[in-house]
Amino acid sequence: MIFVAWFILAVAGLNFLVSLVNVISMHYLPGQSIDQKSLLSVLIPARNEESNIGNILSDLAGLTYGNLEIIVYDDESTDGTKQIIQAFQRTDSRLRLLTGKPLPEGYTGKNHACHQLSLSARGAYYLFLDADVRVKGALLEQALFWMEKKNLALLSIFPVQLMQTFGEKISVPLMNWILLSLLPMPLIRKSRRPSLAAANGQFMLFPAEIYKKFQFHQRFRGERVEDVAIIRFLKKNGEKVETFLGKDNISCRMYNNLREAIEGFSKNIFLFFGNSIALTILYALLISIAPLLFIICLPPAVWIAYITGILFMRINISLASRQPLFQNLICLIPQQIVFLAIIVNGIYNRITRKLIWKGRNVLNI
């Protein structure tokens, strides 16, 4: 029992060090930009996004980068998504609307939408944006500058996550908590190891020639977490990639309530742990039973040091991901409970082979 307690302490120490690297490295997209004249294709898959699509189209209209084509794929929406896009078309000649087709067998909805978008794109660069992302300023110039400077095959960004309801506040930060305590972000580009990779499908920028060569969304047509599959594939093939944390020029509200968040994270929770349910459960047990083991087995000074380290890890992650610090500290225990609920929900979905997302069963592929 004492050995297990010391092992948990070692894991917590490693998590703290990784979070420290991530807050010290300030791994954000650099602010340099140059006059870009290349045509950039902004490609947006949209299914029942009437509450979001108008925001991103307004944002794109206000950006400083002018040479854009904007293509939105309406993926058989049953709400007002299509009508909102058509209204924007009347004032923005750069905007094109693609009407969705029935989903072919073997594809996830998003991967099929992104593949169809790529077939219509004409730009020198392809930027895949989710409909719930918000962008502003010189973000695109900065991303293209860095892509050219480092000769990247992929540049991805984790937007700053916006949270309004209590359910979002105890669930959405889990993505950054796991990511920034397990993966030193600078190693995504600097290390050749495919396992040291993470990307976010909310913002994925490719040179068109690279995308055309590999046809990523067709290649990974059935992947629920296609962003991670794509970046690992590129690293295996010796290509240079980069993933940044977002600043004030890119944000996103991923989910509107706790139920949505649990279902959404259940799609990919096991990918953080090598797609292993057993390893995910082991990690959850280690970080859940740790305080009790320390109180029973170790001197008070040790478990007090452990709890202090956990708090500082959360501080590091909150600062690096630009999330409310005090909010994450007071929600620490509820977030831990939600983490366990996500794992249980993910296991249940695996057993039943059923996870309905936007009207489709994403596990039935």
QUITA-V640162 format. One record per residue. N is the residue number from 0. RES is the residue in one small letter. SS is DSSP state (alpha for helix, beta for strand, coil for the rest). Layout:
N|RES|SS + N|RES|SS
This chain:
0|m|coil + 1|i|alpha + 2|f|alpha + 3|v|alpha + 4|a|alpha + 5|w|alpha + 6|f|alpha + 7|i|alpha + 8|l|alpha + 9|a|alpha + 10|v|alpha + 11|a|alpha + 12|g|alpha + 13|l|alpha + 14|n|alpha + 15|f|alpha + 16|l|alpha + 17|v|alpha + 18|s|alpha + 19|l|alpha + 20|v|alpha + 21|n|alpha + 22|v|alpha + 23|i|alpha + 24|s|alpha + 25|m|coil + 26|h|coil + 27|y|beta + 28|l|coil + 29|p|coil + 30|g|coil + 31|q|coil + 32|s|coil + 33|i|coil + 34|d|coil + 35|q|coil + 36|k|coil + 37|s|coil + 38|l|coil + 39|l|beta + 40|s|beta + 41|v|beta + 42|l|beta + 43|i|beta + 44|p|beta + 45|a|beta + 46|r|coil + 47|n|coil + 48|e|coil + 49|e|coil + 50|s|coil + 51|n|coil + 52|i|alpha + 53|g|alpha + 54|n|alpha + 55|i|alpha + 56|l|alpha + 57|s|alpha + 58|d|alpha + 59|l|alpha + 60|a|alpha + 61|g|coil + 62|l|coil + 63|t|coil + 64|y|coil + 65|g|coil + 66|n|coil + 67|l|beta + 68|e|beta + 69|i|beta + 70|i|beta + 71|v|beta + 72|y|beta + 73|d|beta + 74|d|coil + 75|e|coil + 76|s|coil + 77|t|coil + 78|d|coil + 79|g|coil + 80|t|alpha + 81|k|alpha + 82|q|alpha + 83|i|alpha + 84|i|alpha + 85|q|alpha + 86|a|alpha + 87|f|alpha + 88|q|alpha + 89|r|coil + 90|t|coil + 91|d|coil + 92|s|coil + 93|r|coil + 94|l|beta + 95|r|beta + 96|l|beta + 97|l|beta + 98|t|beta + 99|g|coil + 100|k|coil + 101|p|coil + 102|l|coil + 103|p|coil + 104|e|coil + 105|g|coil + 106|y|coil + 107|t|coil + 108|g|alpha + 109|k|alpha + 110|n|alpha + 111|h|alpha + 112|a|alpha + 113|c|alpha + 114|h|alpha + 115|q|alpha + 116|l|alpha + 117|s|alpha + 118|l|alpha + 119|s|alpha + 120|a|coil + 121|r|coil + 122|g|coil + 123|a|coil + 124|y|beta + 125|y|beta + 126|l|beta + 127|f|beta + 128|l|beta + 129|d|beta + 130|a|coil + 131|d|coil + 132|v|beta + 133|r|beta + 134|v|beta + 135|k|coil + 136|g|coil + 137|a|coil + 138|l|alpha + 139|l|alpha + 140|e|alpha + 141|q|alpha + 142|a|alpha + 143|l|alpha + 144|f|alpha + 145|w|alpha + 146|m|alpha + 147|e|alpha + 148|k|alpha + 149|k|alpha + 150|n|coil + 151|l|coil + 152|a|coil + 153|l|beta + 154|l|beta + 155|s|beta + 156|i|beta + 157|f|beta + 158|p|coil + 159|v|beta + 160|q|beta + 161|l|coil + 162|m|coil + 163|q|coil + 164|t|coil + 165|f|alpha + 166|g|alpha + 167|e|alpha + 168|k|alpha + 169|i|coil + 170|s|coil + 171|v|coil + 172|p|alpha + 173|l|alpha + 174|m|alpha + 175|n|alpha + 176|w|alpha + 177|i|alpha + 178|l|alpha + 179|l|alpha + 180|s|alpha + 181|l|alpha + 182|l|coil + 183|p|coil + 184|m|coil + 185|p|coil + 186|l|alpha + 187|i|alpha + 188|r|alpha + 189|k|alpha + 190|s|coil + 191|r|coil + 192|r|coil + 193|p|coil + 194|s|coil + 195|l|coil + 196|a|coil + 197|a|coil + 198|a|coil + 199|n|coil + 200|g|coil + 201|q|coil + 202|f|beta + 203|m|beta + 204|l|beta + 205|f|beta + 206|p|beta + 207|a|alpha + 208|e|alpha + 209|i|alpha + 210|y|alpha + 211|k|alpha + 212|k|alpha + 213|f|alpha + 214|q|coil + 215|f|alpha + 216|h|alpha + 217|q|alpha + 218|r|alpha + 219|f|coil + 220|r|coil + 221|g|coil + 222|e|coil + 223|r|coil + 224|v|coil + 225|e|alpha + 226|d|alpha + 227|v|alpha + 228|a|alpha + 229|i|alpha + 230|i|alpha + 231|r|alpha + 232|f|alpha + 233|l|alpha + 234|k|alpha + 235|k|alpha + 236|n|coil + 237|g|coil + 238|e|coil + 239|k|coil + 240|v|beta + 241|e|beta + 242|t|beta + 243|f|beta + 244|l|beta + 245|g|coil + 246|k|coil + 247|d|coil + 248|n|coil + 249|i|beta + 250|s|beta + 251|c|beta + 252|r|coil + 253|m|coil + 254|y|coil + 255|n|coil + 256|n|coil + 257|l|alpha + 258|r|alpha + 259|e|alpha + 260|a|alpha + 261|i|alpha + 262|e|alpha + 263|g|alpha + 264|f|alpha + 265|s|alpha + 266|k|coil + 267|n|coil + 268|i|alpha + 269|f|alpha + 270|l|alpha + 271|f|alpha + 272|f|alpha + 273|g|coil + 274|n|coil + 275|s|coil + 276|i|alpha + 277|a|alpha + 278|l|alpha + 279|t|alpha + 280|i|alpha + 281|l|alpha + 282|y|alpha + 283|a|alpha + 284|l|alpha + 285|l|alpha + 286|i|alpha + 287|s|alpha + 288|i|alpha + 289|a|alpha + 290|p|alpha + 291|l|alpha + 292|l|alpha + 293|f|alpha + 294|i|alpha + 295|i|alpha + 296|c|alpha + 297|l|coil + 298|p|coil + 299|p|alpha + 300|a|alpha + 301|v|alpha + 302|w|alpha + 303|i|alpha + 304|a|alpha + 305|y|alpha + 306|i|alpha + 307|t|alpha + 308|g|alpha + 309|i|alpha + 310|l|alpha + 311|f|alpha + 312|m|alpha + 313|r|alpha + 314|i|alpha + 315|n|alpha + 316|i|alpha + 317|s|alpha + 318|l|alpha + 319|a|alpha + 320|s|alpha + 321|r|coil + 322|q|coil + 323|p|coil + 324|l|alpha + 325|f|alpha + 326|q|alpha + 327|n|alpha + 328|l|alpha + 329|i|alpha + 330|c|coil + 331|l|alpha + 332|i|alpha + 333|p|alpha + 334|q|alpha + 335|q|alpha + 336|i|alpha + 337|v|alpha + 338|f|alpha + 339|l|alpha + 340|a|alpha + 341|i|alpha + 342|i|alpha + 343|v|alpha + 344|n|alpha + 345|g|alpha + 346|i|alpha + 347|y|alpha + 348|n|alpha + 349|r|alpha + 350|i|alpha + 351|t|alpha + 352|r|coil + 353|k|coil + 354|l|coil + 355|i|beta + 356|w|beta + 357|k|coil + 358|g|coil + 359|r|beta + 360|n|beta + 361|v|coil + 362|l|coil + 363|n|coil + 364|i|coil
